Amino acid sequence: MIEPPPPVDLAALGHAVAKARHAANLTLDGLAERSGVSRRMLVEVEGGRINCTIGVLHGIAHAVGVPLGDLAQSACRDDRTN
């Protein structure tokens, strides 16, 4: 039987985005300008309140200079025990 995927950890994703933004010395407005993602959307992502699209996450990753996979991995939580 195939098990369903683990839940997406939106809070961890938001934390990773905020951490990457701060490391890049960007304000929310600066990240919005560089990523093409609205400030309002960024606030929702960083707050862990929205499951953004891969396109949004790609824009953010590119703007802060981190691999897309690093941000995406932060949202993957696997609580299964082997």
C-alpha positions in Angstrom: 0.0 0.0 0.0 1.3 3.4 -0.9 1.3 5.8 2.0 0.2 9.4 1.6 2.9 12.1 1.7 3.6 13.8 5.0 1.9 17.1 5.7 3.6 20.3 4.4 5.1 22.3 7.2 4.1 25.8 6.2 5.5 27.4 9.4 9.0 25.9 8.7 8.8 27.1 5.1 7.9 30.6 6.3 10.8 30.6 8.7 13.2 29.5 6.0 12.0 32.2 3.7 12.3 34.9 6.4 15.8 33.6 7.4 17.0 33.7 3.8 15.5 37.2 3.3 17.4 38.5 6.4 20.6 36.8 5.3 20.3 38.6 1.9 19.8 41.9 3.8 16.4 42.4 2.2 13.3 44.0 3.5 9.9 42.7 2.5 9.6 45.5 0.0 13.1 44.7 -1.4 12.3 41.0 -1.7 9.0 41.8 -3.4 10.8 44.0 -6.0 13.5 41.5 -6.7 11.3 38.4 -6.7 8.2 39.7 -8.5 6.1 38.4 -5.6 3.8 40.9 -3.9 4.6 42.1 -0.4 1.3 40.8 0.8 2.0 37.3 -0.5 5.5 37.4 1.1 3.9 38.3 4.5 1.5 35.3 4.1 4.3 32.9 3.1 6.6 34.0 5.9 3.7 33.8 8.4 3.1 30.2 7.4 -0.4 31.0 6.4 -0.3 30.1 2.7 0.8 27.2 0.6 2.4 29.1 -2.3 3.0 27.8 -5.8 6.4 26.5 -7.0 6.6 29.7 -9.2 6.3 31.9 -6.2 8.9 29.9 -4.3 11.2 29.9 -7.3 11.0 33.7 -7.5 11.8 34.0 -3.8 14.7 31.6 -4.0 16.2 33.3 -7.0 15.9 36.7 -5.3 17.6 35.7 -2.1 20.2 33.6 -3.9 19.5 30.2 -2.4 18.6 26.9 -4.3 14.9 26.3 -4.7 15.4 22.9 -3.3 16.7 24.3 0.0 13.5 26.3 0.6 11.3 23.5 -0.7 13.0 20.9 1.6 12.2 23.1 4.6 8.5 22.5 4.0 8.9 18.7 3.9 8.2 17.0 7.2 8.4 13.3 7.3 7.0 12.1 10.7 7.0 8.5 9.7 9.2 6.1 11.6 11.0 3.4 9.7 
